[in-house]
């Protein structure tokens, strides 16, 4: 087993890694692995980002508390595997979405989630916007995440994408904190935008 690595600067960022490597990293910075490549996560989010995250956690948490599905907020490892049954040495993607909802409890273990959640919510920050709209969008699509929300605190907007024939289609878009968010996957789930973005 490799030695524990405590300094992120000792890693070779031109090299691809696996979840087995990830388990041996113990440094202050948070990172994700996307197809083997290290992606540094942003420093502590801004205050308003945290407030929006808290509001969403309350709203979704209360709703899913009475549901068979389970919701988790970051930091929570979601391991996406190429093939079912992949070992830690073969898993090259581990992400920490802001919020994850998992309905198939067989995907849950003490280390997080192994497989695609049913719903993922990412809350944008200036340093993650490109990754959330590109890298993660295609990653979640490829791995079968049924529903993907991209929440923009600055624009007070929410994009909801739903998987149709393995391709994401924009289901709805809310801006200026207006409207009622309705989930296409969870038909009874409704959240008023103004509640999420109230400052």
C-alpha positions in Angstrom: 0.0 0.0 0.0 1.4 3.5 -0.9 2.4 5.8 1.9 0.0 8.4 3.1 0.5 11.7 1.2 0.0 14.9 3.3 1.3 17.5 0.8 -0.7 18.1 -2.4 2.4 19.7 -4.0 4.1 16.4 -3.9 1.7 15.0 -6.5 2.4 14.9 -10.2 -0.5 16.8 -11.8 0.5 15.5 -15.3 -0.2 11.9 -14.1 -3.6 10.2 -13.9 -4.7 8.7 -10.6 -7.3 6.3 -9.2 -9.6 6.1 -6.2 -7.0 3.8 -4.5 -4.5 6.7 -4.8 -7.1 9.2 -3.5 -7.6 7.1 -0.4 -4.0 7.8 0.6 -4.2 11.6 0.3 -4.6 13.5 3.5 -4.0 17.2 2.9 -6.0 20.3 3.8 -7.0 21.0 0.2 -10.1 19.3 -1.2 -9.7 17.6 -4.6 -11.8 15.7 -7.1 -10.7 13.1 -9.6 -12.3 13.3 -13.1 -11.3 10.5 -15.3 -8.0 10.2 -13.4 -7.1 13.8 -13.5 -6.8 15.9 -10.3 -9.1 18.9 -10.0 -8.5 21.2 -7.1 -11.7 22.4 -5.5 -12.1 26.1 -4.7 -11.2 27.4 -1.3 -14.0 28.0 1.2 -17.0 29.3 -0.7 -18.2 32.9 -0.4 -20.8 33.7 2.2 -23.7 33.9 -0.2 -22.8 30.6 -1.8 -22.9 29.0 1.7 -26.3 30.6 2.4 -27.8 29.3 -0.8 -26.3 25.9 -0.1 -27.9 25.9 3.4 -31.3 26.9 2.1 -31.2 24.2 -0.5 -30.1 21.7 2.1 -33.0 22.6 4.3 -35.6 22.5 1.5 -34.4 19.3 -0.1 -33.5 17.7 3.2 -36.9 18.3 4.7 -38.5 16.9 1.5 -36.3 13.8 1.3 -36.6 13.1 5.0 -40.1 11.8 4.2 -38.9 9.9 1.2 -37.1 6.6 0.6 -34.3 8.3 -1.1 -31.4 9.8 0.9 -29.7 13.2 0.5 -26.1 14.1 1.3 -24.2 17.4 1.1 -20.5 18.0 0.5 -18.0 16.8 1.4 -19.5 13.5 0.3 -17.6 11.2 -2.1 -19.4 10.0 -5.2 -17.4 7.3 -7.1 -18.3 6.9 -10.7 -17.2 3.6 -12.2 -16.7 2.6 -15.8 -17.9 -1.0 -15.1 -20.0 -2.3 -12.3 -17.8 -4.0 -9.8 -14.7 -2.0 -10.6 -12.1 -2.2 -7.9 -10.6 1.0 -6.2 -7.6 0.6 -8.6 -9.9 0.9 -11.6 -12.1 3.8 -10.4 -10.8 7.0 -11.9 -13.6 9.4 -10.9 -14.5 10.6 -7.5 -16.4 13.9 -7.1 -18.0 15.8 -4.3 -21.2 17.4 -5.5 -22.8 20.1 -3.4 -25.9 17.9 -2.9 -26.6 14.3 -4.0 -29.8 12.3 -3.8 -29.5 8.5 -3.9 -32.6 6.3 -4.2 -30.8 2.9 -4.7 -29.4 2.3 -1.2 -27.2 -0.5 -2.4 -25.0 2.2 -3.9 -24.3 3.6 -0.4 -21.5 2.5 1.8 -19.3 3.9 4.6 -17.2 5.8 2.0 -20.0 7.5 0.2 -21.8 6.5 -3.0 -20.6 4.0 -5.5 -22.5 4.7 -8.8 -24.6 7.5 -10.1 -27.0 9.5 -7.8 -30.5 10.1 -9.1 -30.1 13.9 -8.5 -27.0 16.1 -8.3 -27.0 19.8 -7.4 -23.9 21.9 -8.1 -23.8 25.5 -6.8 -21.6 27.7 -9.0 -18.7 29.8 -7.8 -16.6 31.9 -10.1 -13.8 29.3 -10.0 -16.1 26.3 -10.7 -18.6 27.6 -13.3 -16.7 26.3 -16.3 -16.2 22.9 -14.7 -19.8 22.5 -13.6 -21.2 23.6 -17.0 -18.8 21.5 -19.0 -16.7 18.7 -17.4 -19.3 17.7 -14.8 -22.2 18.2 -17.1 -20.8 15.6 -19.6 -19.5 13.4 -16.7 -22.9 13.2 -15.1 -24.6 12.7 -18.4 -22.2 9.9 -19.3 -22.7 8.1 -16.0 -26.5 8.3 -16.0 -27.3 10.9 -13.3 -31.0 11.3 -14.0 -31.3 14.9 -13.0 -28.7 17.7 -12.7 -29.3 21.2 -11.2 -26.9 24.0 -11.7 -27.6 26.8 -9.3 -26.0 30.2 -9.8 -26.1 32.4 -6.7 -24.9 35.5 -8.5 -27.6 35.3 -11.2 -30.1 33.9 -8.8 -30.9 31.2 -11.4 -31.4 27.5 -11.6 -30.9 25.3 -14.7 -32.5 21.8 -14.5 -31.3 19.1 -16.9 -33.0 15.7 -17.2 -31.6 12.6 -18.9 -33.6 11.6 -22.0 -32.2 8.7 -24.0 -28.8 9.1 -22.3 -28.6 12.8 -23.3 -29.3 15.8 -21.1 -32.1 18.1 -22.1 -32.8 21.4 -20.4 -36.1 20.8 -18.6 -36.5 24.2 -17.1 -34.7 27.5 -16.3 -35.4 29.9 -13.5 -33.8 33.4 -13.2 -34.0 36.4 -10.9 -35.2 34.2 -8.1 -38.6 33.8 -9.7 -40.8 30.8 -10.2 -41.4 27.5 -8.5 -38.8 24.7 -9.2 -40.5 21.4 -10.0 -38.4 18.3 -10.3 -39.0 16.1 -13.4 -37.8 13.0 -11.5 -39.6 13.6 -8.2 -43.0 14.8 -9.3 -44.1 16.2 -5.9 -40.9 18.1 -5.2 -41.5 21.9 -5.5 -39.3 24.7 -4.1 -39.9 28.4 -4.5 -36.9 30.1 -6.0 -37.2 33.2 -3.7 -36.8 30.9 -0.7 -33.4 29.7 -2.0 -32.1 33.1 -2.9 -33.5 35.2 -0.1 -30.6 37.2 1.4 
